[in-house]
Amino acid sequence: MTDAHAAIESEIKSQDVVVFMKGTPQMPQCGFSGQVVQILNYLGVPYKGVNVLADQGIREGIKAYSNWPTIPQIYVKGEFVGGCDITREMFQSGELQTFLAEKGVPLKTAAA
């Protein structure tokens, strides 16, 4: 296991919802990361953002870890959910809210 792989696993296990993103939740550095942050903030979901721009090993490693080519990547209770498009579609259909609730993740906003 590489150092990046171990660091990624550690991050994923550190909190119920983890977003590997470009930038931080306070200052996203790309529109897709910003959309995911907006959705999670709107729902009031506690989450951790991991800035892949700060560590090239994590940036490349997360793509191999999930076998998913793009960033952001969202993990819930250690399970890979998807990227921006999947998260947005799940949110718009109400599926994301249901999924988070089923996983025991607290939400402040009721499902649409």
Residue, then its C-alpha position, 0 to 999 in steps of 0.5 A: m500500500t502506498d503512502a497516498h493510499a494509506a492517507i486516502e483510507s485514513e481520510i475516508k475513515s476520519q468522518d462520515v462524509v468526506v469530499f476529495m475536492k479542488g480547494t477547501p469547503q470555504m474556498p472551492q477552486c473549481g465549479f464542480s467542487g463548489q456545487v458539491v459544497q453548496i449541496l452539502n451545505y444546503l442540506g446541513v451535512p457535516y463533512k470534511g473537505v480534502n484539498v487535492l491541490a495541496d498534495q499531488g499524491i492524493r490528487e492522483g491516488i484518489k483517482a486510482y483508489s476509486n477507479w473514478p477519473t474526476i474530482p470531486q469525489i464524495y464518500v459516505k461512511g467509507e462508500f464511494v458515492g460519485g462525483c459532482d454530476i451524480t451528487r447533483e442528480m441524487f440531490q435533485s431527485g431526493e435520493l441523496q437525502t434518503f441515502l444520507a438519512e439511511k446511512g445515519v448522517p444528520l441532515k438539517t434540511a428535509a428531503a425535497 
